[in-house]
Amino acid sequence: MIEGITAGLILSLALFPGTVWLAKVGVVGTKRQVFAVGLAFALSQMAWLSVAIPGLMMMSKHLSFVRFGMHLFAVFVLGYMAIKFVRTRRVAVLDDTGELPTARVLFRTAFNRSLAMPMRLPMAMAVLLATGVYVNHPPSWQVVPAVMLGALLGVGWWWGQFTVLSVFFAKRVPARITIKSLNKIRPFCAVLFCLLSLMAVLFAA
């Protein structure tokens, strides 16, 4: 379960634009709009993880002869994400959203955009490989429910706490403090994904 929690947290953390957008909606929007965006991002992360977790289990079970290649792929994806975070622009303002649409439209837009990101599935599998979920546990269907439950807890933890913070504190906390906090995520993610890439190399060996 711990690997699932870790994967859920990391995959949600890596959706940096989503966290920034949630904070922006919290600054100018209603509580209902904030909850809609937070729920959309959480559901989109679980959608990818619900594919990645059993998919990686079956690959580990039936394609064990390409195990080294799978971890090499994970190293590439995680390294790419580290570089991407280094090059990501800093957050400058929070009140540039203009007039927001209804909560239903915000939910649909956030969910679709997050689900359509092309790197989400490869990154989900790469993160799972870096956690060693099917190295520490045998690749079998009996393991999948515990990993899925852990992923649900991890995703819910991240988006739940940020939704609550956006609802109750985004309008009260000075914008400069929120911006400073958000900009700390970028370098943290860059270092984290470098470490994950190293972990994938170690598991490959």
C-alpha positions in Angstrom: 0.0 0.0 0.0 2.8 2.4 0.8 4.0 2.3 -2.8 0.5 3.2 -4.0 0.4 6.2 -1.5 3.8 7.3 -2.7 2.8 7.0 -6.4 -0.5 8.9 -5.9 1.2 11.7 -4.0 4.0 12.1 -6.6 1.8 11.9 -9.6 -0.5 14.6 -8.1 2.5 16.7 -7.0 3.8 16.6 -10.6 0.6 18.2 -11.9 2.0 21.5 -11.0 -0.2 23.6 -13.4 -3.2 22.0 -11.8 -2.2 23.0 -8.3 -1.5 26.6 -9.5 -4.9 26.6 -11.3 -6.6 25.4 -8.1 -5.0 28.2 -6.1 -6.1 30.8 -8.7 -9.7 29.5 -8.6 -9.5 29.8 -4.9 -8.5 33.4 -5.1 -11.2 34.6 -7.4 -13.8 31.8 -7.4 -16.5 30.3 -5.2 -16.2 27.3 -2.9 -18.2 25.2 -5.4 -15.9 26.1 -8.2 -12.8 25.2 -6.1 -14.3 21.9 -5.1 -15.1 21.1 -8.8 -11.6 21.8 -9.9 -10.0 19.8 -7.1 -12.3 16.8 -7.7 -11.6 16.9 -11.4 -7.9 16.7 -11.0 -8.1 14.0 -8.3 -10.4 11.8 -10.6 -8.1 12.3 -13.6 -5.1 11.1 -11.6 -7.0 8.1 -10.4 -8.0 7.3 -14.0 -4.4 7.1 -15.1 -3.3 5.1 -12.0 -6.2 2.7 -12.5 -4.7 1.9 -15.9 -1.0 2.0 -14.9 -1.2 -0.2 -11.8 -2.8 -3.3 -13.3 -1.1 -2.7 -16.6 2.4 -2.6 -15.1 1.5 -5.7 -13.0 0.7 -7.6 -16.2 3.8 -6.4 -17.9 6.0 -7.3 -14.9 4.4 -10.8 -14.8 4.3 -11.7 -18.5 7.2 -9.6 -19.9 9.8 -10.1 -17.2 12.4 -10.5 -20.0 12.1 -6.8 -20.7 12.4 -5.7 -17.1 15.7 -3.8 -17.7 14.1 -2.0 -20.7 11.1 -1.0 -18.6 13.3 0.5 -15.9 15.5 2.2 -18.6 12.3 3.7 -20.0 11.4 4.9 -16.4 14.8 6.6 -16.1 14.2 8.4 -19.3 10.7 9.6 -18.4 11.7 10.7 -14.9 14.8 12.5 -16.1 12.7 14.3 -18.7 10.2 15.4 -16.0 13.1 16.7 -13.9 14.3 18.8 -16.8 10.8 20.0 -17.5 10.4 21.2 -13.9 13.7 23.1 -14.1 12.4 24.9 -17.2 8.9 25.5 -15.9 8.1 29.2 -15.6 7.6 30.6 -12.1 4.2 31.7 -10.9 3.9 35.4 -11.1 0.2 36.3 -10.4 -2.9 34.6 -9.1 -5.7 37.0 -10.2 -5.3 36.7 -14.0 -8.1 34.2 -14.6 -10.7 36.6 -15.7 -14.3 35.7 -15.2 -14.7 32.0 -14.4 -17.3 29.8 -15.9 -19.7 27.6 -13.9 -18.5 24.9 -11.6 -19.7 22.2 -14.0 -17.7 23.8 -16.9 -14.6 24.1 -14.7 -14.9 20.5 -13.7 -15.2 19.3 -17.3 -12.4 21.5 -18.5 -10.0 20.6 -15.7 -10.7 16.9 -16.0 -10.4 16.8 -19.8 -7.2 18.8 -19.9 -5.5 16.7 -17.2 -6.6 13.5 -18.8 -5.4 14.6 -22.2 -1.8 15.3 -21.1 0.3 12.8 -23.1 2.9 12.1 -20.4 0.5 11.2 -17.6 0.4 7.4 -18.3 4.1 7.0 -18.9 4.9 9.1 -15.8 2.5 7.0 -13.7 4.2 3.8 -14.8 7.6 5.3 -14.3 6.8 6.5 -10.8 5.4 3.0 -9.9 8.6 1.4 -11.3 10.7 3.8 -9.2 8.8 2.9 -6.1 9.6 -0.8 -6.7 6.0 -1.9 -6.2 6.4 -5.1 -8.2 10.0 -5.7 -7.0 8.9 -5.6 -3.3 5.8 -7.6 -4.1 5.0 -10.4 -6.5 3.3 -9.1 -9.7 -0.2 -10.7 -9.1 -3.8 -9.5 -9.0 -3.8 -10.0 -5.3 -1.4 -7.0 -4.9 -3.4 -4.7 -7.1 -6.3 -3.7 -4.7 -3.9 -2.7 -2.0 -1.8 -0.6 -4.4 -5.0 1.0 -5.8 -6.2 1.8 -2.3 -2.9 3.4 -1.5 -3.0 5.4 -4.7 -6.5 6.6 -3.8 -5.2 7.7 -0.4 -2.2 9.5 -1.9 -4.2 11.3 -4.6 -7.0 12.2 -2.1 -4.4 13.5 0.4 -2.8 15.9 -2.1 -5.9 17.3 -3.8 -8.0 17.2 -0.6 -5.6 19.3 1.4 -5.0 21.8 -1.5 -8.7 22.1 -2.1 -9.3 22.9 1.6 -6.5 25.4 1.6 -7.8 27.0 -1.5 -11.3 27.2 -0.1 -10.5 28.6 3.3 -7.2 30.4 2.9 -6.6 31.5 -0.7 -8.5 34.8 -0.2 -7.1 35.4 3.3 -3.4 34.8 2.8 -1.5 37.5 0.9 -0.9 36.6 -2.7 2.9 37.0 -2.4 3.0 34.3 0.3 0.9 31.9 -1.8 3.0 32.6 -4.9 6.2 32.0 -2.9 4.8 28.7 -1.6 3.7 27.5 -5.1 7.1 28.3 -6.6 8.8 26.1 -4.0 7.1 23.1 -5.7 9.1 23.5 -8.9 12.6 22.9 -7.6 11.4 20.3 -5.1 9.9 18.3 -8.0 13.1 18.7 -10.1 15.1 17.2 -7.2 12.5 14.5 -6.5 12.3 13.3 -10.1 16.1 13.1 -10.2 16.1 10.9 -7.1 13.3 8.8 -8.6 15.3 8.4 -11.8 18.2 7.1 -9.7 15.9 4.7 -7.8 14.8 3.3 -11.2 18.4 2.7 -12.1 19.0 0.9 -8.8 15.9 -1.3 -9.3 17.0 -2.1 -12.8 20.3 -3.4 -11.5 
